[in-house]
Amino acid sequence: MVHETLGQQRYKNPAFPRCDARKSRDHFVVNHYAGKVMYNCNGWIVKNMDSMSLNLKQLCTSECGDLVTELFSKSERGVTQTTKRGTRKKFQGLGDRFMKQINTLCTQIDQTRVHFIRTIKTNALMKPGRYEPDYVISQLTCSGMFACCELLKAGYPTRIDFGELAARFRPMMPDSINAMGLSDRLYVSAIVWAYGIPKCTYQCGLNKIFFRAGKVAMMDEMEKGIAPEQHDHLVARVKRWVIRRQWRYAAAKAIAFERALQSYRRVHAAHTFRWAVRVHVVYGKTLRYRLGKVREAAAARKIQSLARMVPARKAYLKATAVRRQNRAALKIQRVARGHAARKQFAEFTRGRAEKKAAVMLQALARGFAARKAFAEKFGAQKEERAAMAIQTLARQRAAKRQAAAMRAELDPAAFMVQRMWGMIGGETGVRFKSIVTRMVEQRRDFYARMDELTSKYAPPPAVAASSASAGEVDPILAAIRARKAVGKFKSSSASAGLKGFEMWVSLSVQTSESKFGNPKKAEVFAATSTKLSRCKGYFKGRFGDASNASNDMNEEGNYIINRDPTFFAHIMDFIRDGSPTYPMMGVQSADGKGVTEAVDPVALEALLEEADHYAMEGLVLPLVEKLKEIKFTNVVRYAPGFKG
């Protein structure tokens, strides 16, 4: 088992090299400092048991002297081991006893300063007066004596621990040196340098200081020669040594960092160069391949053009011949038609009286049809006016009900305001009353304006009645749905009448003054003439009639509209798809960590003014509803730097 375990680890540990294949079953090799040694593991387990006969053990423990009896009694006691099942005697072989004895010996050696005496055998036969040089040299080599002589030849045979020297010199040194907090190694190095001991006489290791032969006596002389008057000089020299060491350490770190940085740059440059070369090679191969493909494609296109030219040329020559024949046929046809026309004209002159009578009958019939169509149109206009009147009355009634409900909701708040009004007095009360009065007036004016717009753009009575039957209570929502229904019907009918053809119109919206900032430049918007003429109000009055649409055009062919273009994009969005869009702004969240979007009430009110100017009833009503919803209910905080 030992040789198998070592054989598995021989690739991991260089101390166990590969053994000969013929002896690998029961041998293994250990690479000692003196050379390779092969071990045979046959019988190791039996030898490790160190078994003796029972009679011999009894004889040694009973009949021999006291020393032998005590030794065998200790070996019989052995080692006990405590487990969960109880205390039992643990087996201890030769290997365990040998390791225990070696550890005890090492502990004793570490506690003392040991001097070894190397004994050399002069011959292998162990006879006096006989000397074998090869046998002696082999012993010296295997024992490491030659390596020890080389170390002595280097000049550092004496070695002392830093801790020992520091313990000897600390009581004799000034307190200022001991208070520097130096380690034993740095403390001894600083003291030796401060006393001026030549560097060639000693070397500092990791744990010990090494002296040349006979130079350790300088430490004893230095210990005897310390005087109080030398303390200042020693302190100065020690401080100088510490400062120089710190400077050298910092310089070494800087130099090492610079060299490491240079090495990194060289490696990075080499890596970049290799990458560039690989990319260049790949691009070269790819470009050559692509160049061949391009040339092949060009040649193929040239061949295709030549091949296509032949039938085209043949067709052209054939077409020219056919065209000549057609010209001759047309000339013959013109002559024949002229003859027939002259003949028909002669017949017409003869029957002119009959033709006049027929024209008179046709004029009378067309006049009767036109008068009938005019009467039908005038009756439709009367019905439309009556419907608008009914719508106005219905909207007024709904607005009055809404105003009464709002007054009922605001009465408790007004009562509380009146009580606070009576309690507040003095100059502060007057200011508060003036602020409340202005707020109430603004709210009253706002709702009066909204009611006015609601009554102005009330839905037709037929649509309102259908909305009421469907369960809609809010007249504004009913009007919005009715406008969408009417718009969809007209869109389908108009598209069917135009048979899929629509003409695009460009609108240049510009003004010299802006209510929302500096004067803005002209902005151009596009829409179809069908949608503009279908939108009631300003656009229908201007683009519904061809005579009005040609007026106010600039040099680029755009129709000029003298209004602020700030919110005209929302007007055009509604004209295109019939859905209102609202101007947004950035609102800071309650925790102040985020920004969200919300409808801007000031910009929404300006958009409502623009929609009222263009008399767009389908857009005014949803804007009124949205503005009522957010005007006096939302309290927002603008996020800095946000553009909605």
Secondary structure, DSSP 8 states (H G I E B T S, - for coil): -HHHHHHHTTTT-TTS----TTSTTTEEEEE-SS-EEEEE-TTHHHHHH----HHHHHHHHHTS-HHHHHHHHHHHH-EEEEETTEEEEE---HHHHHHHHHHHHHHHHHHS---------S-TT--TT---HHHHHHHHHHTTHHHHHHHHHHT--EEEEHHHHHHHHGGGS-HHHHTT---HHHHHHHHHHHTT--GGGEEE-SSEEEE-TT-THHHHHHHHT--GGGHHHHHHHHHHHHHHHHHHHHHHHHHHHHHHHHHHHHHHHHHHHHHHHHHHHHHHHHHHHHHHHHHHHHHHHHHHHHHHHHHHHHHHHHHHHHHHHHHHHHHHHHHHHHHHHHHHHHHHHHTHHHHHHHHHHHHHHHHHHHHHHHHHHHHHHHHHHHHHHHHHHHHHHHHHHHHHHHHHHHHHHHHHHHHHHHH--HHHHHHHHHHHHHHHHHHHHHHHHHHHHHHHT---HHHHHHHHHTT---HHHHHHHHHHHHHHHHHHHHHHHHTT---EEEEEEE-S--TTSS----EEEEEEHHHHHHSTTHHHHHHSSHHHHTSSB-TTS-EEEES-TTSHHHHHHHHHHS-----EEEEE-TTSS-EEEEE-HHHHHHHHHHHHHTT-HHHHHHHHHHHHHHTTT----B-TT---
